Amino acid sequence: MDTTKTFSPTGHLQIFKLFDNGEEKLVFNDNNVITSGMGVGFAHLFAASGGTTITEYQILNFLIGSGGTANYGVSTYELRSPVLHSTNWGSNTTLITEDLKPIENGSIKATTLPLARIRFSNIHRVTTTSVRYTLVLDRSTLNRASINEVGLYMRNPRGLSLPSPILVAYKPFTDITKTSDFSLIFRWTLQF
């Protein structure tokens, strides 16, 4: 009897423009890449060598950028051109942002990045083995920015006193110029 199980998490990202009249327009739909950061986080969890609370292993942050290219894969550990300052998200954004130093390529980044929080109300269990994260860039967020990459971050797998998130899922997408005419809704489902 074979008692070995393989663990191959996968993900799928859909991006919608949401207009004031309630109309949703699908603008992107594709699988994403689960990065090695997911393995790092689970290694800390299963070895009991990192965080001491379950929230430190939850995916609670995301970041948007404009440097997405076709050259990415499981070893991707950072966004190529992320939002660099909290003010870049927009002065009237409803996002909750945190200036944190993420883990990148095994080391804690020297400078902070303004990671956005994923509200608990936007995290849903879809099946017993899948979770959907809904990321919302409202009409006041990132206006006039051309964006084409997004990443999900595990909160603090090393259990440090100041949270240091790690990139666990990444996806470049077709360029979208964000305007105040619509909100962007990212529906990101991870299957474990």
NORFEN-V450530 format. One record per backbone hydrogen bond with DSSP energy under -1.0 kcal/mol. NH is the residue of the N-H (numbers start at 1). CO is the residue of the C=O. E is the energy in kcal/mol with one decimal. If there is no record, write none. Layout:
nh=NH co=CO e=E
nh=NH co=CO e=E
This chain:
nh=10 co=191 e=-2.2
nh=12 co=189 e=-2.3
nh=13 co=30 e=-3.3
nh=14 co=187 e=-2.0
nh=15 co=28 e=-2.5
nh=16 co=185 e=-2.7
nh=17 co=25 e=-2.7
nh=18 co=183 e=-3.0
nh=19 co=23 e=-2.6
nh=22 co=19 e=-2.2
nh=25 co=17 e=-2.5
nh=27 co=15 e=-3.1
nh=28 co=15 e=-1.3
nh=30 co=13 e=-2.4
nh=32 co=11 e=-1.6
nh=33 co=170 e=-2.3
nh=35 co=168 e=-1.5
nh=36 co=74 e=-2.9
nh=38 co=35 e=-1.7
nh=40 co=36 e=-2.2
nh=41 co=37 e=-2.5
nh=42 co=38 e=-2.5
nh=43 co=39 e=-2.4
nh=44 co=40 e=-2.1
nh=45 co=41 e=-2.2
nh=46 co=42 e=-3.0
nh=47 co=43 e=-1.8
nh=49 co=44 e=-2.0
nh=51 co=157 e=-1.7
nh=56 co=53 e=-1.2
nh=57 co=54 e=-1.6
nh=60 co=153 e=-1.2
nh=61 co=153 e=-1.4
nh=62 co=116 e=-2.2
nh=63 co=151 e=-1.8
nh=65 co=149 e=-2.4
nh=66 co=81 e=-2.5
nh=72 co=70 e=-1.4
nh=76 co=73 e=-2.2
nh=83 co=64 e=-2.2
nh=88 co=85 e=-1.5
nh=89 co=86 e=-1.4
nh=90 co=87 e=-1.0
nh=98 co=115 e=-2.8
nh=100 co=113 e=-2.5
nh=103 co=165 e=-3.3
nh=104 co=107 e=-3.6
nh=107 co=104 e=-1.6
nh=109 co=102 e=-3.1
nh=113 co=100 e=-2.8
nh=115 co=98 e=-1.7
nh=115 co=113 e=-1.7
nh=116 co=62 e=-2.7
nh=117 co=96 e=-3.1
nh=118 co=60 e=-2.8
nh=122 co=119 e=-2.2
nh=123 co=120 e=-1.6
nh=124 co=132 e=-2.6
nh=126 co=130 e=-2.0
nh=127 co=130 e=-1.1
nh=131 co=190 e=-2.4
nh=132 co=124 e=-3.3
nh=133 co=188 e=-3.3
nh=134 co=122 e=-2.7
nh=135 co=186 e=-2.5
nh=137 co=184 e=-2.9
nh=141 co=138 e=-2.0
nh=142 co=89 e=-3.1
nh=144 co=178 e=-3.0
nh=145 co=142 e=-1.8
nh=147 co=176 e=-2.8
nh=148 co=65 e=-2.5
nh=149 co=65 e=-1.3
nh=150 co=171 e=-1.7
nh=151 co=63 e=-2.2
nh=152 co=169 e=-2.4
nh=153 co=61 e=-2.7
nh=154 co=166 e=-2.6
nh=155 co=58 e=-2.9
nh=156 co=56 e=-2.9
nh=159 co=156 e=-1.9
nh=166 co=154 e=-1.7
nh=168 co=152 e=-2.8
nh=169 co=152 e=-1.3
nh=170 co=33 e=-2.4
nh=171 co=150 e=-2.1
nh=173 co=148 e=-2.5
nh=176 co=147 e=-2.3
nh=178 co=145 e=-2.8
nh=182 co=179 e=-1.1
nh=183 co=18 e=-2.6
nh=184 co=137 e=-2.7
nh=185 co=16 e=-2.7
nh=186 co=135 e=-3.0
nh=187 co=14 e=-3.1
nh=188 co=133 e=-2.8
nh=189 co=12 e=-2.7
nh=190 co=131 e=-3.0
nh=191 co=10 e=-2.9
nh=192 co=129 e=-3.8
